Amino acid sequence: MILKHTFTPLNNTRLSHLCGPMDTHLRSIEEHLNVTLTRRQGHFKVEGPKAKASHALHILQSLYEQARRSIEPATVQLMLSASPPDLNALDQPTPLLTKRGDLRPRSPNQGHYMDRINAHDITFGIGPAGTGKTYLAVAMAIDALERQAVQRIVLTRPAVEAGEKLGFLPGDLGQKVDPYLRPLYDALYDLMGFERVQKTFERQALEIAPLAFMRGRTLNHAFVILDEAQNTTPEQMKMFLTRLGFGSKAVITGDISQIDLPKGQQSGLVDAQKVLKGVDGIAFSTFTSADVVRHPLVARIVDAYDKKRSAKNDLST
């Protein structure tokens, strides 16, 4: 099927931004959707299966609206990763009170995940790397703090060795553990800014600590995030979940395809999926490679490893 569209009034600057350097944005759309794009000035022709040609045309129209300035390749890839029915919804900004004014769900699953966090006291976000599980949870925690829905944010991770030995890292205990918590710091700096993060630490409204430091505590009026939860044991997971106090909300994120526990040790995240399924007040969001918001090659890498793991499981049965 061939679809045609003409952008009027003609604006050469917008057309240049829409197409990208050497038409790289157009080539990305062609490659991802398996369509053929041709243009002459502001006249575009899309050739391919009806659904894909319509999708490509919708993306072109959405990009043209944003083409007052240069369009990053990541913006094109994120739009391509969204399913056609949800493109309009994904273009609408989510009003979260963070430094990132353009923050919004980049896929339907991300939107459902944010809705579940709002509606439940405990939410699990499970899926591969790059799907925004932790980043969105941190953004919603900051939003809750800014709106005074909670009094503090607590971020934690299990300090599990992924092939490297913790004891050989230089420095004291804090310096040894810090690399495991660095991704949480990165998200905070991006969403709040360095100075705001430091001030929030100073007034004790923000805490980042290894999971072991949570034992024996009760966390009231807090937004608590447990990251890398696939590396907890069932006992650690139960310990964490029972820290939840009044007026608090917890988000647990992890990727069950990247478990770094000793061989034979069950993951607390895998166990929680079975034990807590159907428990009122607890929600589960599952992400796939279609939700990856990093380089498009990351999604293909995730699929390749999933395929290998599935084949291995088939052979063992």
Residue pairs with C-beta under 8 A, 6 or more apart in sequence:
1 47
1 48
1 49
1 50
1 53
2 45
2 46
2 47
2 53
3 45
3 46
3 47
3 53
3 54
3 56
3 57
4 43
4 44
4 45
4 46
5 43
5 44
5 46
5 57
5 60
5 61
6 42
6 43
6 44
7 14
7 15
7 18
7 42
7 44
7 64
8 42
10 41
10 42
11 42
13 67
14 64
14 67
14 68
15 41
15 42
15 67
17 67
17 68
17 69
17 70
17 71
18 25
18 60
18 63
18 64
18 67
18 71
19 25
19 26
19 39
20 26
20 28
20 71
20 73
20 76
24 73
25 63
25 71
25 73
25 76
26 37
26 39
28 73
28 76
28 77
28 80
29 35
29 37
29 56
29 59
29 60
29 76
29 80
30 36
30 37
30 56
32 77
32 80
32 296
33 48
33 52
33 55
33 56
33 80
34 48
34 49
34 52
35 46
35 47
35 48
35 49
35 52
35 53
35 56
36 46
36 47
36 48
37 44
37 45
37 46
37 47
37 56
38 44
38 45
38 47
39 45
44 57
44 60
46 53
46 56
46 57
46 60
47 53
48 56
51 84
54 84
55 84
58 84
58 87
59 76
59 79
59 80
59 87
62 79
62 87
62 91
63 71
63 75
63 76
63 79
66 75
77 295
77 296
78 106
78 293
79 87
79 90
80 296
81 106
81 107
81 290
81 291
81 292
81 293
81 296
81 299
82 90
82 106
82 107
82 108
83 107
83 108
86 107
86 108
86 111
89 108
89 111
90 104
90 105
90 106
90 107
90 108
90 111
91 104
92 104
93 101
93 102
93 103
93 104
94 103
94 104
94 105
94 114
96 103
96 139
96 140
96 142
96 143
97 142
97 143
97 146
97 147
98 139
98 142
98 143
98 146
98 191
98 192
99 190
99 191
99 192
99 193
99 196
100 139
100 190
100 191
103 139
103 191
105 111
105 113
105 114
105 136
106 132
106 291
106 293
107 131
107 290
107 291
107 293
109 127
109 131
109 285
109 286
109 287
109 288
109 290
109 291
110 131
110 132
110 136
110 287
110 291
110 293
112 285
113 123
113 125
113 133
113 136
113 285
113 287
114 136
114 140
116 123
116 283
116 285
117 123
117 136
117 137
117 140
117 249
117 251
117 283
118 140
119 283
120 249
120 281
120 282
120 283
121 244
121 248
121 249
121 250
121 281
121 282
122 241
122 244
122 249
122 250
122 251
122 252
122 281
122 282
122 283
123 249
123 250
123 251
123 252
123 282
123 283
123 284
123 285
124 229
124 251
124 252
124 253
124 254
124 269
124 272
124 273
124 276
124 282
124 283
124 284
124 285
125 133
125 134
125 136
125 137
125 251
125 252
125 253
125 254
125 285
125 287
126 133
126 253
126 254
126 255
126 256
126 269
126 273
126 284
126 285
126 286
126 287
127 133
127 255
127 285
127 286
127 287
127 288
127 291
128 255
128 257
128 287
128 288
128 289
128 292
128 302
129 255
129 258
129 292
129 294
129 298
129 302
130 292
130 293
130 294
130 298
130 299
130 302
131 287
131 288
131 291
131 292
131 293
132 291
132 293
133 253
133 254
133 287
134 183
134 184
134 187
134 225
134 227
134 253
135 187
135 191
137 225
137 227
137 251
137 253
138 155
138 184
138 187
138 188
138 191
138 225
139 187
139 191
140 223
140 251
141 150
141 153
141 155
141 223
141 225
141 251
142 153
142 188
142 191
142 192
144 150
144 153
144 223
144 249
145 151
145 152
145 153
145 200
145 205
145 206
145 223
149 223
150 221
150 222
150 223
150 247
150 248
150 249
151 205
151 220
151 221
151 222
152 204
152 205
152 206
152 207
152 221
152 222
152 223
153 200
153 205
153 206
153 207
153 222
153 223
153 224
153 225
154 207
154 208
154 209
154 219
154 222
154 223
154 224
154 225
155 181
155 184
155 188
155 206
155 207
155 208
155 209
155 224
155 225
155 227
156 208
156 209
156 210
156 211
156 213
156 214
156 224
156 225
156 226
156 227
156 240
157 180
157 181
157 184
157 210
157 211
157 226
157 227
157 228
158 210
158 211
158 212
158 228
158 229
158 231
158 232
158 236
159 166
159 177
159 180
159 210
159 211
159 212
160 180
160 228
160 231
160 260
160 261
161 260
162 260
163 260
166 176
166 177
167 176
169 175
169 176
169 179
170 176
177 210
180 210
181 208
181 209
181 210
183 227
184 208
184 225
184 227
185 197
185 208
188 197
188 206
189 197
192 200
197 206
200 206
201 207
211 226
211 232
211 236
211 240
214 239
214 240
214 243
215 239
217 243
218 243
218 245
219 243
219 244
219 245
219 248
220 245
220 246
220 247
220 248
221 245
221 246
221 247
221 248
222 245
222 247
222 248
222 249
223 248
223 249
223 250
223 251
224 243
224 244
224 248
224 249
224 250
224 251
225 250
225 251
225 252
225 253
226 232
226 240
226 250
226 251
226 252
226 253
227 253
227 254
228 253
228 254
229 237
229 252
229 253
229 254
229 268
229 269
229 272
230 254
230 255
230 256
230 258
230 259
230 260
230 267
230 269
230 270
231 254
231 259
231 260
231 261
231 267
232 240
232 267
232 268
232 269
233 261
233 265
233 266
233 267
233 268
234 266
234 267
234 268
234 271
234 272
235 268
236 268
237 252
237 268
237 269
237 271
237 272
238 268
240 250
240 252
241 250
241 252
241 272
244 250
252 269
252 272
254 269
256 267
256 269
256 270
257 302
257 305
257 306
257 309
259 267
259 270
261 267
273 284
276 282
277 284
289 299
289 300
289 302
289 303
289 306
290 299
292 298
292 299
292 302
